[in-house]
Amino acid sequence: MYKEAKDFIELMYDELGKDKQEMTRRLEQIYAEIQKTGTYWHTSEELTYGAKVAWRNSNRCIGRAHWNGLNVVDARDITNESTFIHSIEDHIVQATNNGKIKPYITIYHSDHPPRIYNNQLIRYAGYDDCGDPMEREVTQLAEHLGWQGPHTDFDVLPLIYQMPGDKVKYHDYPSEIIKEVPITHPHYPKLQDLNLRWYAVPIISSMDLKIGGITYPSAPFNGWYMVTEIGVRNFTDSYRYNLLEQVARAFELDDLKNTSFNKDRPLIELNYAVYHSFRAHGVSMVDHLTAAKQFETFERNEHKRERDVTGKWSWLAPPLSPTLTRNYHHGYSNEMRDPNFHYKKKSHSGCPIHSS
Ligand code: ARG
């Protein structure tokens, strides 16, 4: 742990141009604390900078140009249940910011945090016959705890959590804090009949944040959506909402054989609809071409500071017109650097009922 702490502290003092003597004193302090307690406590400056660098190092993320603008909430002292729920709802409200989305992270205690069972704080339930198939396991857990949704395609799941030493519980959010956008297309009124909608803010709550050898298992974080995440992946992936055929029909494209190119055509218009619906409702969203441009700026800024950019090509190339972006045309090293966000090992993230 000390080795990882030292790497991080050196990086931070170096990048922020901080006093090297102070750094030596801080390292001695951390060393002694680890000797005595087996761990150490980040200062709020370390926590804040560590979370920002974790975003900067997230190889799958195309939005990293904004890494230094992350708002970090230190919630390490929260042990009370209602304070915890309030802090989660406050994250949702502050990050939503009436539609002008702000990147936020709320970080709970590293060793005995409230546990969050949701993949994202806001997500739609998945049932055998409707909803988001990706969320079936979480939905079953919610139902096992006594939750019952109205059984539509877009039931907002409750928060599923566990305070240290307590049992797993659920909490329904007040509906007025969950901003959602109905999807319409100005030139194809039939799209409206599908009653598609999506929530405004993607807040990932299933990853570990690791800074300087310390793992924070509960640290929900968000940016804003890139249009294709919803318009290509969530709506049309065959193992998600699988809506390609229905959307094509709404656009009067009935012949879906490969050589009619009518599988490709609706994707463009659906993404146009998602983007303009979000904007019409005053909700931040970035299109894939602008996001890729911003990523180029990020790469340039990093190179100026003599840092090289790691990345996962298959995630950085957007799933719509990828060849129109520069990052399609070159490779990236997918080396993982800490601070970073890590997927949980399955045994820690699975359903508490069905895992044995
Ligand atoms: N792809 C995920 C979703 O569709 C969200 C991942 C995070 N995305 C983001 N723009 N910060 O819900």
Residues whose N, C-alpha, C, O or C-beta is under 5 A from the ligand:
A	BS01	LIG	P202 G223 W224 Y225 M226 E229
